[in-house]
Amino acid sequence: MIKKSVSELAFVNSGSPLPTLEVDSQSIENAGFSIYRTVMQVLTRLAEQDASLRATLYMYGSVSVNFHEPCWSEFLLVAGPKKVLLALGAGFEQLSTVKSRFSDYISSSTALRTFHVEDGLVWEQEDACTWYSHGQRLADLTAETEESSDDAEPIEEDEEDEEDEEDEVWDGEELDASDEQDEDLAVVTASRKAARYRAARSDAKVSSIRAAIEEVFGLPEGSVALCGPDRRALRGDARIRTLRKRWEES
């Protein structure tokens, strides 16, 4: 793993609203795909093809009716060359039954900086001051399983279904709106703070859940830590299943 401080990376930003790719979160979960994995594969391929490429991807979640019915959408904002947005659009279009579209322009000041491409690598946030890259090749990423670290237990399909049905706290790498009635959804505003979320998926990254909590509750970046029974914060690339396992065994 390679780490750099935020001052060592040249993030791309814009004073003007950025073009977006909108993805229906429920449709991608139902299809068995992952927004995180799809974005990583697309950005890794672009980074391999052009080591000089520099782009920053932001994410913003909101209730939307752009797919002709109320749903929870994740908007991917791209600050950088247009080819990055087009490649993301093509990547999600290839996923069967997943709803995606080029959508509204959104200001990056309202979104969460999530991925960055620079020096031929894809970077992710570890904490408020540090970003990291595993330096993976596309071939490795494609073959890689969803498992986190060696101490993480495999999750059976029926266990994941049970978690989805029983828990109502936080969703994982992609945050989905709860299954409310249509009239309830009409009352929900576009603000993330008004939405309810389901349990954090076992394969969600600690950094994703940590950042989501900060965004939804309007907390300062880096102010949230997810700790084990020893009160030590887990690393950003650890998985939620690891956090649960440590507490269950304590």
GUTORLUM-222404 format. One record per atom (N, C-alpha, C): residue number from 0; atom name; x, y, z. Coordinates in steps of 0.05 Angstrom, whole numbers. Atoms other than C-alpha are relative to their C-alpha. Layout:
     i   at       px       py       pz
   NUM   CA        X        Y        Z
...
***
This chain:
     i   at       px       py       pz
     0    N       17      -24        0
     0   CA        0        0        0
     0    C       18       25        0
     1    N      -14      -26        1
     1   CA       24       70      -17
     1    C      -18       21       13
     2    N       15      -21      -14
     2   CA        3      129       26
     2    C       12       28       -7
     3    N       -9      -28        4
     3   CA        6      204       13
     3    C      -18       18       16
     4    N       16      -19      -13
     4   CA      -17      264       51
     4    C      -16       16      -20
     5    N       17      -16       19
     5   CA      -71      309       21
     5    C       16       21      -14
     6    N      -16      -21       13
     6   CA      -18      361        7
     6    C       17      -10      -22
     7    N      -17       12       21
     7   CA       20      312      -38
     7    C      -16       -7      -25
     8    N       17        7       23
     8   CA      -39      300      -84
     8    C      -12       25      -12
     9    N       11      -23       13
     9   CA      -63      350     -135
     9    C      -29       -5       -8
    10    N       29        5        5
    10   CA     -139      343     -129
    10    C      -11       20      -20
    11    N       12      -17       20
    11   CA     -181      370     -185
    11    C      -27       10       12
    12    N       25      -12      -10
    12   CA     -238      418     -166
    12    C      -10       20      -21
    13    N       12      -19       18
    13   CA     -283      467     -200
    13    C      -19       18       15
    14    N       19      -19      -13
    14   CA     -320      530     -179
    14    C      -27       -3      -12
    15    N       25        3       14
    15   CA     -375      511     -227
    15    C      -11      -29        6
    16    N       12       26       -4
    16   CA     -424      452     -219
    16    C       12      -20      -21
    17    N      -13       20       17
    17   CA     -397      387     -248
    17    C      -20      -19      -12
    18    N       18       20       12
    18   CA     -429      337     -296
    18    C        0      -25       17
    19    N        2       24      -17
    19   CA     -453      273     -263
    19    C      -11      -24      -15
    20    N       13       25        8
    20   CA     -470      201     -275
    20    C      -17       -9       24
    21    N       18        7      -21
    21   CA     -531      180     -235
    21    C       -5      -30       -1
    22    N        5       28       -2
    22   CA     -539      108     -211
    22    C      -21       -6       21
    23    N       21        9      -18
    23   CA     -601       78     -179
    23    C       12      -21       19
    24    N      -14       18      -19
    24   CA     -572       47     -115
    24    C      -14      -27        4
    25    N       15       26       -4
    25   CA     -627       -5     -106
    25    C        4      -18      -24
    26    N       -2       17       23
    26   CA     -621      -29     -177
    26    C       27      -14       -2
    27    N      -27       13        2
    27   CA     -546      -42     -172
    27    C        3      -20       22
    28    N       -1       20      -22
    28   CA     -554      -77     -105
    28    C      -16      -25       -8
    29    N       16       23        9
    29   CA     -610     -121     -133
    29    C       14      -17      -21
    30    N      -13       14       21
    30   CA     -567     -139     -192
    30    C       26      -14       10
    31    N      -24       14      -11
    31   CA     -510     -162     -146
    31    C       26       13       -7
    32    N      -25      -14        7
    32   CA     -460     -109     -168
    32    C        6       21       22
    33    N       -9      -20      -20
    33   CA     -423      -55     -129
    33    C        9       26      -14
    34    N       -9      -26       11
    34   CA     -415       19     -144
    34    C       30        3        4
    35    N      -29       -3       -7
    35   CA     -347       19     -110
    35    C       17      -17      -19
    36    N      -17       18       16
    36   CA     -320      -41     -149
    36    C       -1        9      -29
    37    N        3       -8       28
    37   CA     -347      -16     -216
    37    C       17       25       -5
    38    N      -16      -24        3
    38   CA     -316       53     -206
    38    C       30       -6        1
    39    N      -29        7       -3
    39   CA     -249       23     -184
    39    C       10      -13      -26
    40    N       -8       13       24
    40   CA     -247      -21     -246
    40    C        3       20      -23
    41    N       -1      -20       22
    41   CA     -262       37     -294
    41    C       24       18        4
    42    N      -22      -19       -5
    42   CA     -213       85     -261
    42    C       28      -14       -2
    43    N      -26       14        2
    43   CA     -158       32     -256
    43    C        7       -5      -29
    44    N       -5        4       28
    44   CA     -165       17     -330
    44    C       10       26      -13
    45    N       -8      -26       11
    45   CA     -160       91     -347
    45    C       28        8        9
    46    N      -26       -6      -11
    46   CA     -100      100     -301
    46    C       22      -16      -14
    47    N      -20       17       14
    47   CA      -64       42     -335
    47    C        5       10      -28
    48    N       -2       -9       28
    48   CA      -78       70     -404
    48    C       14       27       -2
    49    N      -11      -27        1
    49   CA      -55      141     -387
    49    C       11        8       27
    50    N      -12       -6      -26
    50   CA       -6      152     -330
    50    C       -1       29        7
    51    N        1      -29       -4
    51   CA      -12      227     -339
    51    C      -28       10        8
    52    N       28       -7       -7
    52   CA      -87      226     -325
    52    C       -3       10       29
    53    N        6      -10      -27
    53   CA     -110      267     -266
    53    C      -29        8        2
    54    N       29       -5       -3
    54   CA     -182      268     -243
    54    C       -8       -6       28
    55    N       10        5      -27
    55   CA     -221      271     -178
    55    C      -30       -6       -3
    56    N       28        8        1
    56   CA     -288      237     -168
    56    C      -13        5       27
    57    N       15       -6      -24
    57   CA     -339      262     -118
    57    C      -26      -16       -1
    58    N       26       14       -1
    58   CA     -403      227      -95
    58    C      -20       15       17
    59    N       22      -14      -14
    59   CA     -470      256      -74
    59    C      -24      -18       -2
    60    N       24       17       -1
    60   CA     -532      217      -53
    60    C      -25       16        4
    61    N       25      -15       -4
    61   CA     -603      240      -58
    61    C      -24      -16      -10
    62    N       25       10       11
    62   CA     -675      219      -68
    62    C       -3       12      -28
    63    N        3       -9       28
    63   CA     -690      223     -143
    63    C      -24      -12      -13
    64    N       21       11       16
    64   CA     -746      214     -192
    64    C        8       -1      -30
    65    N      -11       -1       28
    65   CA     -701      215     -254
    65    C       -4      -26      -15
    66    N        5       25       14
    66   CA     -716      142     -268
    66    C      -30       -6        0
    67    N       29        1        3
    67   CA     -791      157     -269
    67    C      -14      -13       24
    68    N       13        9      -24
    68   CA     -804      132     -198
    68    C       19        8       23
    69    N      -17       -8      -22
    69   CA     -778      153     -129
    69    C       21      -22        7
    70    N      -21       19       -6
    70   CA     -711      121     -113
    70    C       23       15       14
    71    N      -24      -13      -11
    71   CA     -645      134      -78
    71    C       22       -3      -21
    72    N      -21        1       20
    72   CA     -591      153     -127
    72    C       27       10       11
    73    N      -27      -10       -5
    73   CA     -516      162     -122
    73    C        9       14      -25
    74    N      -10      -16       22
    74   CA     -489      217     -166
    74    C       31        1        1
    75    N      -29        0        3
    75   CA     -417      210     -190
    75    C        8       25      -14
    76    N       -9      -25       12
    76   CA     -386      279     -202
    76    C       29       -3       -9
    77    N      -28        3       10
    77   CA     -323      280     -245
    77    C       12       27       -5
    78    N      -16      -24        5
    78   CA     -273      337     -241
    78    C       25      -10      -15
    79    N      -22        9       17
    79   CA     -225      324     -298
    79    C       -9       -4      -28
    80    N        7        4       28
    80   CA     -225      301     -371
    80    C      -28      -13       -3
    81    N       26       10        6
    81   CA     -293      286     -401
    81    C        0      -31       -5
    82    N       -1       28        6
    82   CA     -269      217     -421
    82    C       -4      -17       25
    83    N        4       15      -24
    83   CA     -271      196     -348
    83    C      -30       -5        5
    84    N       29        2       -4
    84   CA     -345      210     -342
    84    C      -12      -19      -21
    85    N       11       17       21
    85   CA     -359      176     -409
    85    C        7      -30        6
    86    N       -8       28       -6
    86   CA     -319      114     -387
    86    C      -17      -11       23
    87    N       16        9      -22
    87   CA     -358      110     -322
    87    C      -29       -6      -10
    88    N       26        5       11
    88   CA     -423      116     -361
    88    C       -1      -27      -15
    89    N       -1       25       15
    89   CA     -402       59     -407
    89    C        3      -24       19
    90    N       -4       21      -20
    90   CA     -380       17     -347
    90    C      -26       -9       13
    91    N       26        7      -13
    91   CA     -447       21     -312
    91    C      -21       -9      -20
    92    N       20        8       20
    92   CA     -486       13     -377
    92    C        3      -30       -6
    93    N       -4       28        6
    93   CA     -455      -56     -385
    93    C      -12      -18       21
    94    N       11       16      -22
    94   CA     -485      -79     -319
    94    C      -30       -5       -5
    95    N       28        8        6
    95   CA     -550     -117     -333
    95    C      -19        9       21
    96    N       23       -9      -17
    96   CA     -614      -87     -303
    96    C        7       24       18
    97    N       -7      -23      -17
    97   CA     -575      -30     -269
    97    C       -9       26      -14
    98    N       10      -25       12
    98   CA     -607       38     -280
    98    C       22       22        5
    99    N      -19      -22       -1
    99   CA     -557       94     -296
    99    C       -5       19      -23
   100    N        4      -20       21
   100   CA     -557      158     -336
   100    C       18       24        6
   101    N      -13      -26       -3
   101   CA     -518      222     -348
   101    C      -21       19       10
   102    N       21      -14      -14
   102   CA     -553      270     -302
   102    C        7       29        6
   103    N       -3      -29       -7
   103   CA     -555      339     -268
   103    C       28        8        6
   104    N      -26      -12       -8
   104   CA     -496      385     -256
   104    C       -3        6       30
   105    N        1       -4      -29
   105   CA     -479      387     -181
   105    C       27       12        9
   106    N      -24      -12      -11
   106   CA     -429      429     -142
   106    C       15      -20       18
   107    N      -16       18      -16
   107   CA     -372      390     -112
   107    C        1        7       29
   108    N        0       -9      -28
   108   CA     -378      431      -48
   108    C      -22      -15       16
   109    N       21       14      -13
   109   CA     -441      391      -32
   109    C        5      -30        0
   110    N       -5       29        3
   110   CA     -410      323      -48
   110    C       25       -9       16
   111    N      -23       12      -15
   111   CA     -358      276      -17
   111    C       21       -8      -19
   112    N      -22        8       17
   112   CA     -290      270      -49
   112    C        7      -29        7
   113    N       -1       29       -6
   113   CA     -283      195      -57
   113    C       23      -14      -14
   114    N      -22       12       15
   114   CA     -232      175     -111
   114    C       17       21      -14
   115    N      -18      -18       15
   115   CA     -172      208     -144
   115    C       19      -16      -17
   116    N      -19       14       19
   116   CA     -130      187     -204
   116    C       24       19       -4
   117    N      -25      -16        4
   117   CA      -58      211     -207
   117    C       24      -19        0
   118    N      -24       16        2
   118   CA       10      182     -225
   118    C       -5      -29       -8
   119    N        6       27        9
   119   CA      -22      122     -258
   119    C      -13      -18       22
   120    N       12       15      -22
   120   CA      -56      101     -192
   120    C      -28       12        7
   121    N       26       -9      -10
   121   CA     -126      105     -162
   121    C        3        2       31
   122    N       -4       -6      -28
   122   CA     -126      137      -93
   122    C      -27        1       14
   123    N       23       -2      -16
   123   CA     -177      131      -37
   123    C        7       13       27
   124    N       -5      -14      -26
   124   CA     -185      168       29
   124    C        2      -20       23
   125    N       -2       16      -25
   125   CA     -160      135       93
   125    C      -11       16       23
   126    N       11      -18      -21
   126   CA     -173      194      139
   126    C        2       29      -10
   127    N        1      -28        9
   127   CA     -176      270      138
   127    C       26       10      -12
   128    N      -26      -10        9
   128   CA     -102      277      124
   128    C       14      -19      -19
   129    N      -14       21       15
   129   CA      -83      213       87
   129    C      -17      -13      -22
   130    N       12       16       21
   130   CA     -100      180       21
   130    C       19      -24       -6
   131    N      -16       23        5
   131   CA      -76      111       -1
   131    C       -8      -13      -27
   132    N        5       15       25
   132   CA      -70       67      -63
   132    C       12      -28        4
   133    N      -11       27        0
   133   CA      -61       -9      -67
   133    C       17       -5      -24
   134    N      -16        4       24
   134   CA      -28        0     -134
   134    C       -8      -24      -17
   135    N        9       24       14
   135   CA      -71      -55     -163
   135    C       -2        5      -31
   136    N        4        1       29
   136   CA      -72      -73     -237
   136    C      -29       -8       -5
   137    N       28        7        6
   137   CA     -139      -82     -271
   137    C       -4      -30        1
   138    N        3       29        0
   138   CA     -126     -157     -279
   138    C       -2      -10       29
   139    N        2        8      -28
   139   CA     -115     -163     -204
   139    C      -27        7       12
   140    N       25      -10      -11
   140   CA     -176     -122     -187
   140    C      -23      -17      -10
   141    N       22       17       12
   141   CA     -220     -164     -234
   141    C       -1      -27       14
   142    N       -1       27      -11
   142   CA     -196     -229     -203
   142    C       -4        1       31
   143    N        1       -3      -30
   143   CA     -198     -203     -131
   143    C      -27       -7       11
   144    N       26        5      -12
   144   CA     -252     -229      -86
   144    C       -8       23       17
   145    N       10      -21      -17
   145   CA     -295     -186      -41
   145    C        9       -1       29
   146    N       -9        3      -28
   146   CA     -260     -211       21
   146    C       18       23        8
   147    N      -16      -22      -10
   147   CA     -225     -160       64
   147    C       28      -10        9
   148    N      -26        9       -9
   148   CA     -168     -185      108
   148    C       -2      -29        9
   149    N        0       28       -7
   149   CA     -147     -254      133
   149    C      -18       -6       23
   150    N       15        5      -24
   150   CA     -185     -246      198
   150    C      -30        4       -5
   151    N       29       -4        6
   151   CA     -252     -233      163
   151    C      -12      -27       -7
   152    N       14       25        6
   152   CA     -301     -291      162
   152    C      -17        3      -25
   153    N       18       -1       23
   153   CA     -337     -308       97
   153    C      -29        3        9
   154    N       28       -4       -7
   154   CA     -410     -285       98
   154    C      -17      -17      -18
   155    N       18       16       16
   155   CA     -461     -336       75
   155    C      -22       18      -11
   156    N       21      -16       12
   156   CA     -516     -310       29
   156    C      -24        4       18
   157    N       24       -2      -18
   157   CA     -571     -325       79
   157    C        6       19       23
   158    N       -7      -18      -21
   158   CA     -533     -286      132
   158    C       -2       29       -9
   159    N        2      -27       11
   159   CA     -529     -225       87
   159    C      -29        8       -2
   160    N       28       -6        2
   160   CA     -603     -230       73
   160    C      -12        7       26
   161    N       10       -4      -27
   161   CA     -617     -234      147
   161    C        7       28       10
   162    N       -9      -27       -8
   162   CA     -576     -171      160
   162    C      -16       21      -13
   163    N       15      -20       15
   163   CA     -613     -134      106
   163    C      -28        3       11
   164    N       27        0       -9
   164   CA     -680     -153      135
   164    C       -3       12       28
   165    N        3       -7      -28
   165   CA     -666     -140      209
   165    C       12       27        8
   166    N      -14      -24       -9
   166   CA     -618      -81      214
   166    C       -9       24      -16
   167    N        7      -25       13
   167   CA     -635       -9      198
   167    C       17       22       11
   168    N      -18      -20      -10
   168   CA     -574       33      212
   168    C       14       14      -23
   169    N      -15      -13       22
   169   CA     -526       47      155
   169    C        5      -20      -22
   170    N       -7       17       23
   170   CA     -517       19       85
   170    C       30        2       -4
   171    N      -29        1        3
   171   CA     -447        3       59
   171    C       10       19      -21
   172    N      -13      -17       19
   172   CA     -408       28       -1
   172    C      -20       15      -17
   173    N       21      -15       13
   173   CA     -472       48      -34
   173    C      -23        2       20
   174    N       20       -4      -20
   174   CA     -525       78       13
   174    C      -27        2      -13
   175    N       26        1       12
   175   CA     -596       60       -3
   175    C      -22       11       18
   176    N       22      -10      -16
   176   CA     -660       94       19
   176    C      -17      -24        9
   177    N       17       22      -10
   177   CA     -706       50       61
   177    C      -25       -2      -17
   178    N       23        6       16
   178   CA     -768       19       31
   178    C      -25       13       12
   179    N       23      -15      -11
   179   CA     -819       73       49
   179    C      -23       -1      -21
   180    N       23       -3       18
   180   CA     -888       82       18
   180    C        5       24      -17
   181    N       -3      -22       18
   181   CA     -893      129      -41
   181    C       -7       27       12
   182    N        7      -26      -12
   182   CA     -928      182        0
   182    C       21       10       19
   183    N      -21       -8      -18
   183   CA     -872      181       51
   183    C       24       11      -15
   184    N      -23       -9       16
   184   CA     -819      188       -3
   184    C       -5       28      -11
   185    N        6      -27       11
   185   CA     -855      249      -30
   185    C        6       22       20
   186    N       -5      -19      -21
   186   CA     -844      283       37
   186    C       30        4        5
   187    N      -28       -1       -4
   187   CA     -770      266       39
   187    C       13       21      -18
   188    N      -14      -20       16
   188   CA     -726      324       15
   188    C       25      -12      -12
   189    N      -24        9       13
   189   CA     -663      318      -26
   189    C       23       -2       19
   190    N      -22        1      -20
   190   CA     -621      325       37
   190    C        4      -28       10
   191    N       -5       27      -10
   191   CA     -587      262       60
   191    C       -8       -2       29
   192    N        5        1      -29
   192   CA     -601      282      132
   192    C      -29       -9        5
   193    N       28        8       -4
   193   CA     -675      267      121
   193    C       -6      -29       -5
   194    N        4       28        9
   194   CA     -665      196       97
   194    C        7      -20       22
   195    N       -7       22      -17
   195   CA     -664      130      135
   195    C       17      -19      -16
   196    N      -18       17       14
   196   CA     -611       79      120
   196    C       -1      -28       13
   197    N        0       27      -10
   197   CA     -605        5      127
   197    C       28       -8       10
   198    N      -25        9      -13
   198   CA     -550      -36      159
   198    C       24        2      -19
   199    N      -25        0       16
   199   CA     -478      -28      136
   199    C        5      -28      -10
   200    N       -6       26       11
   200   CA     -463      -84       89
   200    C       26      -11       11
   201    N      -24       12      -12
   201   CA     -411     -133      115
   201    C       25        6      -17
   202    N      -23       -5       16
   202   CA     -366     -118       55
   202    C        6       30       -4
   203    N       -5      -29        1
   203   CA     -370      -42       64
   203    C       27        6       13
   204    N      -25       -8      -12
   204   CA     -305       -7       79
   204    C       -5       20       23
   205    N        2      -17      -23
   205   CA     -295       28      145
   205    C        1       30       -8
   206    N       -2      -28        9
   206   CA     -274       92      109
   206    C      -26       10      -13
   207    N       25       -8       13
   207   CA     -339       93       69
   207    C      -22        6       21
   208    N       20       -4      -21
   208   CA     -384       86      131
   208    C        7       24       16
   209    N       -9      -23      -16
   209   CA     -342      136      169
   209    C       -6       26      -14
   210    N        5      -24       15
   210   CA     -347      187      114
   210    C      -30        6       -2
   211    N       29       -4        3
   211   CA     -422      175      106
   211    C      -12       12       26
   212    N       10      -11      -25
   212   CA     -435      188      180
   212    C        7       29        3
   213    N       -9      -29       -2
   213   CA     -395      253      177
   213    C      -18       17      -18
   214    N       15      -16       19
   214   CA     -433      276      116
   214    C      -29        3        8
   215    N       28       -1       -7
   215   CA     -503      258      139
   215    C       -6       18       24
   216    N        4      -15      -25
   216   CA     -495      289      208
   216    C       15       27        0
   217    N      -13      -26        2
   217   CA     -455      349      183
   217    C       24        3       19
   218    N      -23       -1      -18
   218   CA     -393      331      224
   218    C       25        6      -15
   219    N      -25       -7       13
   219   CA     -323      355      209
   219    C       14      -25      -12
   220    N      -14       23       13
   220   CA     -282      311      162
   220    C       21      -10       18
   221    N      -19       12      -17
   221   CA     -241      262      202
   221    C       -8       -1       29
   222    N        8       -1      -28
   222   CA     -281      271      266
   222    C      -12      -27       10
   223    N       12       25       -8
   223   CA     -312      201      265
   223    C       21      -23       -2
   224    N      -18       24       -1
   224   CA     -274      137      284
   224    C      -16      -24        7
   225    N       13       25       -7
   225   CA     -299       65      284
   225    C       20      -17       14
   226    N      -20       13      -17
   226   CA     -263       29      340
   226    C       -8      -28        8
   227    N        4       27      -10
   227   CA     -255      -42      363
   227    C       -2        0       30
   228    N        3        1      -29
   228   CA     -263      -66      435
   228    C       24       11       15
   229    N      -23      -11      -12
   229   CA     -192      -42      449
   229    C        1       30       -2
   230    N        3      -29        4
   230   CA     -215       29      432
   230    C       19       11      -21
   231    N      -18       -9       22
   231   CA     -166       32      374
   231    C      -16        1      -26
   232    N       15       -4       25
   232   CA     -194       59      308
   232    C       10      -20      -21
   233    N       -7       17       22
   233   CA     -196       10      250
   233    C       10       16      -24
   234    N       -9      -13       24
   234   CA     -160       27      186
   234    C      -22        4      -20
   235    N       21       -7       19
   235   CA     -200       58      130
   235    C       -6      -23      -19
   236    N        5       22       20
   236   CA     -191       -3       84
   236    C      -10      -26       13
   237    N       11       23      -13
   237   CA     -216      -52      136
   237    C      -30       -2       -7
   238    N       29        4        7
   238   CA     -286      -82      125
   238    C      -17        0       25
   239    N       19       -1      -23
   239   CA     -347      -75      169
   239    C       -2      -27       13
   240    N        2       26      -11
   240   CA     -349     -150      178
   240    C       23       -5       21
   241    N      -22        3      -19
   241   CA     -281     -145      213
   241    C       -7       15       26
   242    N        9      -15      -24
   242   CA     -308      -92      261
   242    C      -20      -16       16
   243    N       20       15      -15
   243   CA     -368     -134      278
   243    C       12      -25       13
   244    N      -12       25      -11
   244   CA     -326     -197      288
   244    C       16        6       25
   245    N      -16       -6      -24
   245   CA     -279     -163      337
   245    C      -18        6       24
   246    N       18       -6      -23
   246   CA     -337     -138      379
   246    C      -15      -25        9
   247    N       14       25       -8
   247   CA     -373     -205      377
   247    C       18      -19       16
   248    N      -19       17      -14
   248   CA     -310     -240      401
   248    C       12       12       26
   249    N      -12      -14      -24
   249   CA     -294     -189      456
   249    C      -15       -9       25
***
